[in-house]
Amino acid sequence: MAAADNLTLEKNLSWQMFDRISGRYDLLNHILSWGMDILWRRRMRQLLPSRDNLMLLDLATGTGDVLISLAGRNPRVKGALGIDLSENMLAVGRQKIHDLGYADRIQLITGDAMKLHFENAVFDVTSIAFGIRNMPNPVTTLMEMYRVTRPGGVAMVLEFSLPDNFILAGLHRTYLRCMVPLIGGLLTGQWKAYRYLNRTIEKFPYGEQFANMMKQVGFGKVSVYPLLFGTATIYRGEKA
């Protein structure tokens, strides 16, 4: 019980952890995912609705890589907004967006994914990547995503998961428990942050269990797309 309480407390304060590792966050993402995070975001782009003039909202947006992938040079996107509680992560993201020339179409602001300050049904796409497992209440986050998504719009969640194959799952757990904290700690000095990472991944629901969470808040036609043998998964749900 104490371990669970500690993890909940860490989730409530996770934005402070991301503030501390913001300078190396992008580099570590690429290294620890073997560069696959780039391909995974491209897969999310392929799952966008096919219509034009899309308005996007990305939660726990961090340094903005999801919106850069989904909205950058995408003629079907009219505008995109990202929110996060970590100001240091947002600062890195704003600089990247400015340097890429996307500042006219992508904006990053401070915001809480569990308390969105938007009217109902204003976005065609709501997304969150590698962030929902850090939420103290993931269901509340999904409910907020459903609320601000327009009818006919979609929600997309990209999150780490565990392979179904028990051998691959065992190897992946070893990687998460040993290599991730070692590499992350060496490059950032924040050993605790990368020990937190593997614990949240291993304890978070994935596959059909998470798909059912999306269905419970109202999303329909929920599809599950395993990536890299199931080490990550994209979930896509539609709002009727």
C-alpha positions in Angstrom: 0.0 0.0 0.0 2.8 2.4 0.9 4.5 1.7 -2.5 1.2 2.6 -4.3 0.8 5.8 -2.3 4.4 6.8 -3.1 3.8 6.2 -6.8 0.6 8.3 -6.7 2.6 11.1 -5.0 5.3 10.9 -7.7 2.6 11.2 -10.4 1.2 14.3 -8.8 4.7 15.9 -8.9 5.9 14.3 -12.2 5.8 17.7 -13.9 8.6 18.9 -11.6 10.7 15.9 -12.6 10.2 16.7 -16.2 11.3 20.3 -15.5 14.6 18.9 -14.2 15.3 16.6 -17.2 13.9 19.0 -19.9 17.3 19.8 -21.4 18.0 16.1 -22.2 14.5 14.8 -22.6 14.4 14.6 -26.4 17.8 13.0 -26.6 16.9 10.4 -24.0 13.6 9.6 -25.8 15.5 8.8 -29.0 18.1 6.8 -27.3 15.9 4.8 -25.0 13.4 3.9 -27.8 16.2 3.2 -30.3 14.8 6.1 -32.4 11.4 4.3 -32.7 9.6 7.2 -31.0 9.9 9.2 -34.3 8.3 6.4 -36.3 5.5 5.9 -33.7 4.5 9.6 -34.0 4.5 9.2 -37.8 2.1 6.3 -37.3 -0.2 8.6 -35.2 -0.2 11.1 -38.1 -1.4 8.3 -40.5 -4.4 7.8 -38.1 -5.6 11.4 -38.3 -9.1 11.9 -39.7 -9.0 12.4 -43.5 -10.9 15.7 -43.6 -9.4 19.2 -43.8 -9.2 22.1 -41.4 -8.4 19.9 -38.4 -8.0 21.5 -34.9 -5.7 19.5 -32.7 -5.1 19.4 -28.9 -2.2 17.5 -27.4 -2.1 16.9 -23.7 1.1 16.5 -21.6 2.7 17.8 -24.8 6.2 18.2 -23.3 8.6 19.5 -25.9 5.9 19.4 -28.6 7.2 16.5 -30.7 3.7 15.0 -31.2 2.3 18.3 -32.6 5.3 18.9 -34.7 4.8 15.5 -36.3 1.0 15.7 -36.6 0.6 19.4 -37.6 3.9 20.5 -39.1 3.7 20.8 -42.8 0.3 19.0 -42.8 -2.1 21.0 -45.0 -5.1 19.3 -43.4 -4.3 20.8 -40.0 -5.7 24.3 -39.4 -4.2 24.8 -35.9 -2.7 22.9 -33.0 -2.5 23.5 -29.3 -0.4 21.7 -26.7 -0.6 21.9 -23.0 1.7 20.8 -20.2 2.4 21.7 -16.5 6.2 21.7 -17.0 7.3 25.2 -18.1 10.8 24.0 -18.8 9.6 21.4 -21.3 7.3 23.9 -22.9 10.2 26.4 -23.3 12.2 23.7 -25.2 9.2 23.0 -27.3 8.5 26.6 -28.2 12.1 27.1 -29.3 11.9 24.1 -31.6 8.6 25.2 -33.0 10.0 28.7 -33.7 13.1 27.3 -35.3 11.1 25.0 -37.6 8.8 27.9 -38.6 5.6 26.4 -37.2 4.8 29.1 -34.6 1.9 30.3 -36.7 0.1 27.0 -36.5 1.3 25.3 -33.2 1.0 27.0 -29.8 2.1 25.6 -26.4 0.6 26.8 -23.2 0.5 25.8 -19.5 -2.3 23.5 -18.6 -3.5 20.5 -16.6 -4.7 17.5 -18.7 -7.2 16.6 -15.9 -8.8 20.1 -15.8 -9.0 21.5 -19.4 -10.1 25.1 -19.7 -11.8 24.7 -23.0 -15.5 24.6 -24.0 -17.1 21.3 -25.0 -16.6 19.8 -28.4 -14.0 22.2 -29.9 -11.2 19.9 -31.2 -11.2 17.4 -34.1 -8.4 15.5 -32.5 -7.2 15.1 -28.9 -4.0 13.2 -28.3 -1.6 12.3 -25.5 1.7 10.5 -25.9 3.6 8.8 -23.1 1.7 11.0 -20.6 -1.5 9.4 -19.5 0.3 6.9 -17.3 1.7 9.9 -15.4 -1.8 11.2 -14.6 -3.0 10.7 -11.0 -6.4 9.8 -12.6 -6.2 8.6 -16.2 -9.9 8.1 -16.4 -10.5 11.8 -15.6 -8.0 12.7 -18.4 -9.9 10.5 -20.8 -13.2 12.1 -19.8 -11.7 15.5 -20.5 -10.5 14.3 -23.8 -14.0 13.1 -24.7 -15.6 16.3 -23.5 -13.5 18.6 -25.7 -13.6 16.4 -28.8 -16.1 17.2 -31.4 -18.6 14.6 -32.6 -17.0 12.8 -35.5 -13.5 13.6 -34.0 -11.0 11.1 -32.6 -8.8 10.7 -29.5 -5.3 9.1 -29.9 -3.2 7.8 -27.0 0.4 6.6 -27.5 1.7 4.8 -24.5 4.3 2.3 -23.5 3.1 -1.3 -22.9 4.4 -4.8 -22.5 4.6 -7.5 -25.2 2.2 -10.4 -25.0 5.0 -12.9 -25.6 6.3 -13.8 -22.1 9.9 -14.1 -23.2 9.8 -10.7 -24.9 7.9 -9.3 -21.9 10.6 -10.6 -19.6 13.4 -9.1 -21.7 11.6 -5.8 -21.9 11.1 -5.7 -18.1 14.8 -6.3 -17.6 15.6 -3.4 -20.0 13.2 -1.1 -18.2 14.5 -2.0 -14.8 18.2 -2.0 -15.5 19.2 -0.2 -18.7 16.7 2.6 -18.7 17.7 3.9 -15.2 21.3 3.4 -16.0 21.3 5.3 -19.3 18.9 8.0 -18.1 20.8 8.5 -14.9 24.2 8.8 -16.5 23.0 11.3 -19.1 20.9 13.5 -16.8 22.0 12.8 -13.3 18.4 12.2 -12.5 18.4 8.5 -11.5 15.1 8.7 -9.6 13.3 10.0 -12.7 14.2 7.0 -14.7 13.5 4.5 -12.0 10.0 6.1 -11.8 9.7 5.5 -15.6 9.8 1.7 -15.5 7.5 1.5 -12.5 4.8 3.5 -14.2 5.1 1.4 -17.4 4.8 -1.9 -15.6 1.8 -0.9 -13.5 -0.2 0.8 -16.1 -3.0 -1.0 -17.9 -2.5 -1.7 -21.6 -4.0 -3.5 -24.6 -7.7 -4.3 -24.3 -7.7 -3.2 -20.7 -6.9 0.3 -21.6 -9.1 0.2 -24.7 -12.0 -0.6 -22.4 -11.2 2.5 -20.3 -11.6 4.6 -23.4 -14.9 2.8 -24.2 -16.2 3.4 -20.6 -15.8 7.2 -21.0 -17.8 7.1 -24.3 -15.4 6.6 -27.1 -16.5 4.1 -29.8 -14.7 2.1 -32.5 -11.6 1.9 -30.3 -8.7 0.4 -32.2 -5.5 -0.9 -30.7 -2.2 -0.7 -32.7 0.7 -2.5 -31.0 4.2 -1.2 -32.0 7.6 -2.9 -31.8 6.3 -6.3 -30.6 4.0 -4.5 -28.1 6.5 -2.3 -26.3 4.3 0.6 -27.2 0.7 0.9 -28.3 -1.5 3.5 -30.1 -5.1 3.6 -29.0 -7.6 5.4 -31.3 -11.2 6.1 -30.4 -14.0 8.0 -32.1 -16.6 10.3 -30.7 -20.0 9.7 -32.2 
